[in-house]
Amino acid sequence: MPAQPESTSASSATPEPKTPAAVAVTNAVTPVAAQCQLKLGFEAWEPYQYTALDNKPSGLDIELVQAIAQQMGCEIIAQQGSWTDLISSLKAGNVDLLLGASITPARQEYAHFSEPYRQEQFVLFVRSADVAGYPQNTLAEFIGAGKKVGIISEYYYGTEFADLYNQAPLKQQFVEASLSELNLARLLDEDIDGMLEDSFVGHAMLRRKGLDKQIGAHSISMGNTDVFVMFSKATVKAEQVSAFNQALAAIKADGRYNGIIQRYIH
């Protein structure tokens, strides 16, 4: 889940990081060295990252990082929080890595980035009954028509969004939230006209809540973009990021990566 760089952030305030209960996820097939423990921060962003009914971290991103950690012979200590809190925790070194991140100049000041490990696409979700009344083909046209769009604070939606958000007359058309569920509630209540969400996440959330008939994806999208793992410069060395990239390449080569991806596609 990409987040806004500070210069184009949907929120200028940086909240105090919370400290959720940590869950150990041991993946190594050999004894784990104490120095090879990695503290993972993740948010509720099903199907990429979430806590399952058994209280264990689950999801596509979680399974991928577990497989990479196994290849490295490392232990993952996972803790859940909101994205804004997790960003603060990464800056402070309270967590070592976050998943599903975009590279921005502001983030490069405090974080290392892995090689890209998957792609994502943000799309505009609207009330199904209103689709016919929204003939716009771009986000700029949608905002220009006076429509309000729900976004998540600290998410980065790409340069097209950033260019619009940085224009003072248009900025007020974007309504911030800390969770996707809040944007969904505002959309149902007609407080906003649309919400930007990852296509995979949005459709999964609507199916889970039984709202896939009331809300659907508009043709407006932000395009496909690469996403990365973000590592805290306060606690992780560049050599460790290199080892992570080598492990990522290894699970791609032996088929483990594709096996995980296919389970979530079908």
Number of C-alpha atoms within 10 A of each C-alpha: 24 24 24 25 20 17 13 20 18 24 18 11 10 12 13 11 19 15 14 12 9 14 16 16 19 17 20 19 11 9 11 16 11 9 8 14 18 21 24 26 27 26 22 18 23 20 18 21 22 20 18 11 8 7 9 13 22 20 19 19 24 21 17 22 21 20 22 26 24 20 19 22 19 25 24 25 17 21 20 22 18 17 25 22 19 26 25 17 23 25 20 16 18 20 26 24 28 24 24 22 23 23 22 17 11 13 20 15 11 16 24 20 23 23 17 17 19 13 12 18 17 24 25 24 27 24 22 14 11 15 16 9 7 15 13 17 12 15 20 15 14 20 20 15 11 12 15 22 25 25 23 28 20 25 22 24 25 18 11 13 15 18 13 19 18 14 10 9 10 16 16 14 20 20 19 17 18 15 16 20 13 15 24 25 12 19 21 17 10 13 14 21 23 31 27 24 26 21 17 18 19 27 20 16 19 17 11 11 9 11 15 17 11 13 22 21 21 21 14 19 20 20 13 12 15 16 21 21 24 25 30 25 20 16 17 17 12 13 9 14 18 14 16 20 19 17 20 24 15 17 18 15 11 10 10 15 20 13 13 16 15 10 9 12 8 5
